Each structure stands twice: as structure tokens, then as C-alpha cells.
Amino acid sequence: MPPSDRSGSPRELGRRPQLSDDVASFVRNRIMSGDVRPGDFVRLDETAAELGVSVTPVREALLTLRGEGLVELVPHRGYVVAPLTRSDIDDVFWLQGRIAEKLAARAAETIGGDTIADLDAINVKFTDAVQTGDGARIEALEFAFHRTLNRAASARKLAWFLHNATRYTPAHFYSSDREWGVEAVAAHHRILDALRAHDPDTAGTETREHFTDGARRLVRHLDEIGIWS
């Protein structure tokens, strides 16, 4: 993430929302993966120094996260991570899975050969990234696979809702888990088989299960690190 530009130029003003979004994504991922726990303070100066940015985008990011209920403002002390429960995780992934299921089922009805070929090509690259443990490529290609699939559904509003829901998926947690990566490759193959067969029920079910598997892994991890206590 690039350091902030303190020049005060119009270019800086144009970039700032993107920068605060990036900071919010970073902190959101840390919260959802248990790197910071309920009750922990998220310090403005420390976070800014860690990311190499000014305090301003960090403050803006924490205001966004406060609106999402992920952090709370303690007067005269700063921002603290809000309580997080098993039900919160289940609810987030349930919502993601249901929307993704609908999108995949709708895509399966009309998807063309060119789009399937694109998905195949992405999954080949994704498989290679999993085998080499390239976390950044794993995250980018997983996103590309589902974005391509969702676009094939021609349901922009549903895709928009899913995009917002998946902000709460800690991508770094999954990209560093080789077992998840191997299962994700297999899930992509099953989804592709259903798309080729124009089988909306199977395409939807396999896509939903992909998200359910993610929820199980995250809850198990949070259990192991004692996040609930």
C-alpha cells in the first residue's frame, strides 16, 4: 500500500476514498480472522505507521467500520473491536452463500462457451497459485473466478449485494491455508461441470457449499485461538 501524498493536491483528494477503503479492508480482515480480538484497541498512530499512511485515512476507515458495527468508539480512549460471535460468522457466510447460489444457478441457465473457457483458464492459474503458495495470486484469481461467474448471471443488483457481503471474508486467512486452496480448486471444477451441463441446481448448491466450507474453516480457526473467550 503506497504512503499518502501530503501535497494537498486534487490528485490526493481523488485518491483518499480509495486509500481509506484499503485501510478499512485491512482492519476488517484482521478483525474477521481474529488477528485482533473483541476488546482490543485499534490505535490510529500504530495502524498508520504499519501501513505507511497518514492518520487521516485510518480515522476515516475506522468511522466506516464503526458504521458496520465492527468497532466501537470509547470516549477519550479510541476505537475498540466490537464483540464477534459464532452466529455473526455463520450469518455473514449464510448471506454470501445464498446470494452466490442464486447467481450461479442463474448463470448456469444461459452461460456461453466463451465464459466457461475464461473460467477454466482462471482456474488453471488458480491451481498453479495454490500449488506454489502465492497468496496474492490466490486472492486475485479467486476473486476473478467468482466475478466472472457472477457477471454471467446478468443480475447486477444481486452481484452488488454479494460484493458488499464478501468484504467480511478475510482473504489472507484463506490464501494462506493450503488445505482450503486444494478444496477451492476442486469446488471450482465441480461448479464448472455444472455450468457445462447447464444444471442450475447443482451449480447453485456447489457454489453455496463453497461458502459454507469457508465458514466452517473460519469458525474452527477462531475456536482454536480462543477468540470467543
C-alpha positions in Angstrom: 0.0 0.0 0.0 1.6 3.3 -1.0 2.3 6.0 1.5 0.0 9.0 1.5 0.7 12.2 -0.5 0.6 15.2 1.8 0.8 17.7 -1.0 -2.9 18.6 -0.7 -3.3 18.3 -4.5 -6.6 17.4 -6.2 -5.0 14.1 -7.0 -4.7 13.4 -3.3 -8.4 14.2 -2.8 -9.3 11.9 -5.5 -7.3 9.0 -4.0 -8.2 9.4 -0.4 -11.5 7.5 -0.5 -9.7 4.6 -2.2 -7.0 4.8 0.5 -9.4 4.8 3.4 -11.2 1.9 1.7 -7.9 0.0 1.6 -7.3 0.7 5.3 -10.8 -0.4 6.2 -10.3 -3.6 4.3 -7.1 -4.3 6.1 -8.6 -3.7 9.6 -11.8 -5.6 8.6 -9.7 -8.6 7.6 -7.7 -8.5 10.8 -10.9 -8.5 12.9 -12.7 -11.2 11.0 -9.6 -13.5 11.1 -9.1 -13.0 14.8 -5.7 -11.2 14.4 -7.3 -8.5 16.7 -9.9 -9.6 19.2 -13.0 -8.1 20.7 -12.0 -5.6 23.3 -8.6 -4.9 21.6 -7.9 -1.2 20.7 -7.2 -0.3 17.1 -4.7 2.6 17.5 -4.7 5.3 14.9 -1.0 6.0 15.1 0.1 2.3 15.2 -2.2 1.4 12.3 -1.0 4.4 10.2 2.7 3.5 10.8 2.1 -0.2 10.0 0.5 0.7 6.7 2.7 3.6 5.8 -0.1 6.1 5.6 -1.2 9.2 7.4 -3.7 9.1 10.3 -6.5 10.7 8.2 -7.4 7.6 6.1 -7.1 5.4 9.2 -9.6 7.7 11.0 -11.9 7.6 8.0 -11.6 3.8 7.8 -12.5 3.4 11.5 -15.6 5.6 11.0 -16.6 3.3 8.2 -16.0 0.2 10.4 -17.9 1.8 13.3 -20.9 2.2 10.9 -20.6 -1.6 10.1 -20.6 -2.5 13.8 -17.1 -3.9 13.8 -15.5 -1.3 16.1 -16.9 0.9 18.8 -15.7 4.3 20.0 -14.8 4.5 23.6 -14.8 8.2 24.7 -11.3 9.6 25.3 -9.7 6.3 24.6 -10.2 5.4 20.9 -11.7 2.6 18.9 -12.1 -0.9 20.2 -13.0 -4.1 18.4 -16.7 -4.9 18.9 -18.0 -8.3 20.1 -17.9 -11.0 17.5 -19.9 -14.3 17.9 -20.1 -17.6 16.1 -23.6 -16.5 14.9 -22.1 -13.4 13.3 -19.7 -15.6 11.2 -22.5 -18.0 10.3 -24.8 -15.2 9.4 -22.3 -13.5 7.1 -21.4 -16.6 5.3 -25.1 -17.7 5.1 -25.9 -14.5 3.3 -22.9 -14.8 1.0 -23.7 -18.4 0.2 -27.4 -17.7 -0.6 -26.7 -14.8 -2.9 -23.9 -16.7 -4.6 -26.1 -19.7 -5.0 -28.7 -17.7 -6.8 -26.2 -16.1 -9.1 -24.5 -19.4 -10.0 -27.9 -21.0 -10.7 -28.9 -18.2 -12.9 -25.6 -18.2 -14.8 -25.9 -21.9 -15.4 -29.0 -21.4 -17.4 -27.5 -19.1 -20.1 -23.7 -19.2 -19.8 -21.8 -19.4 -23.0 -18.8 -21.5 -24.0 -16.5 -18.4 -24.1 -17.3 -17.6 -20.5 -16.7 -21.2 -19.4 -13.4 -21.1 -21.2 -12.5 -18.0 -19.3 -13.4 -19.6 -16.0 -11.4 -22.7 -17.0 -8.3 -20.5 -17.7 -8.7 -18.7 -14.4 -8.9 -22.0 -12.6 -5.8 -23.3 -14.2 -3.9 -20.2 -13.0 -5.6 -20.5 -9.6 -4.4 -24.1 -9.3 -0.9 -23.1 -10.1 -1.0 -20.3 -7.5 -2.3 -22.8 -4.8 0.5 -25.2 -5.7 3.2 -22.5 -5.4 1.6 -20.9 -2.3 1.4 -17.5 -4.0 -1.1 -15.8 -1.6 -1.5 -12.6 -3.6 -2.3 -14.5 -6.8 -4.7 -16.9 -5.0 -6.7 -13.9 -3.7 -6.8 -12.2 -7.1 -7.7 -15.3 -9.0 -10.4 -16.5 -6.6 -12.0 -13.0 -6.9 -11.7 -13.1 -10.7 -13.3 -16.6 -10.9 -16.4 -15.6 -8.9 -16.6 -12.1 -10.5 -16.6 -13.8 -14.0 -19.3 -16.3 -12.8 -21.4 -13.6 -11.2 -21.3 -11.4 -14.3 -22.6 -14.3 -16.4 -25.7 -14.2 -14.3 -26.7 -10.8 -15.7 -28.0 -9.8 -12.2 -26.2 -6.6 -11.3 -28.1 -5.9 -8.1 -27.5 -9.3 -6.7 -23.9 -9.1 -7.7 -23.6 -5.8 -5.9 -25.1 -7.2 -2.7 -22.7 -10.1 -2.8 -19.7 -7.9 -3.4 -20.6 -5.9 -0.3 -21.2 -9.1 1.8 -17.8 -10.6 0.8 -16.0 -7.6 2.2 -16.2 -9.6 5.5 -14.3 -12.5 4.1 -10.7 -12.5 5.4 -9.0 -13.2 2.2 -5.5 -13.5 3.7 -6.7 -16.2 6.1 -7.9 -18.4 3.2 -5.0 -17.7 0.8 -2.5 -18.9 3.5 -4.4 -22.2 4.0 -3.2 -24.7 1.5 -5.9 -27.2 2.5 -8.6 -24.6 1.7 -6.8 -23.9 -1.6 -6.9 -27.5 -2.7 -10.6 -27.8 -1.8 -11.3 -24.5 -3.6 -9.7 -25.9 -6.8 -11.9 -29.0 -6.5 -15.0 -26.8 -5.9 -14.3 -24.7 -9.0 -14.1 -27.9 -11.0 -17.5 -29.1 -9.7 -19.0 -25.7 -10.4 -17.6 -25.7 -13.9 -19.0 -29.2 -14.6 -22.4 -28.0 -13.5 -22.1 -24.9 -15.7 -21.2 -27.0 -18.8 -24.2 -29.2 -18.1 -26.4 -26.1 -17.7 -27.5 -27.6 -14.4 -28.7 -24.6 -12.2 -29.5 -26.7 -9.1 -26.0 -28.3 -8.9 -24.2 -25.1 -9.9 -26.0 -23.3 -7.1 -25.6 -26.0 -4.5 -21.8 -26.4 -5.2 -21.3 -22.6 -5.0 -23.2 -22.3 -1.7 -21.2 -25.2 -0.2 -18.0 -23.4 -1.2 -19.0 -20.5 1.1 -20.3 -22.9 3.8 -16.9 -24.6 3.8 -15.2 -21.2 4.2 -17.4 -20.5 7.3 -16.6 -23.9 8.9 -12.8 -23.3 8.5 -13.0 -19.8 9.9 -15.1 -20.8 12.9 -12.8 -23.7 13.6 -9.8 -21.3 13.5 -11.4 -18.8 15.8 -12.3 -21.6 18.2 -8.7 -22.8 18.2 -7.3 -19.4 19.0 -9.9 -18.9 21.7 -11.5 -15.8 20.2 -14.8 -16.3 21.9 -13.2 -16.2 25.3 
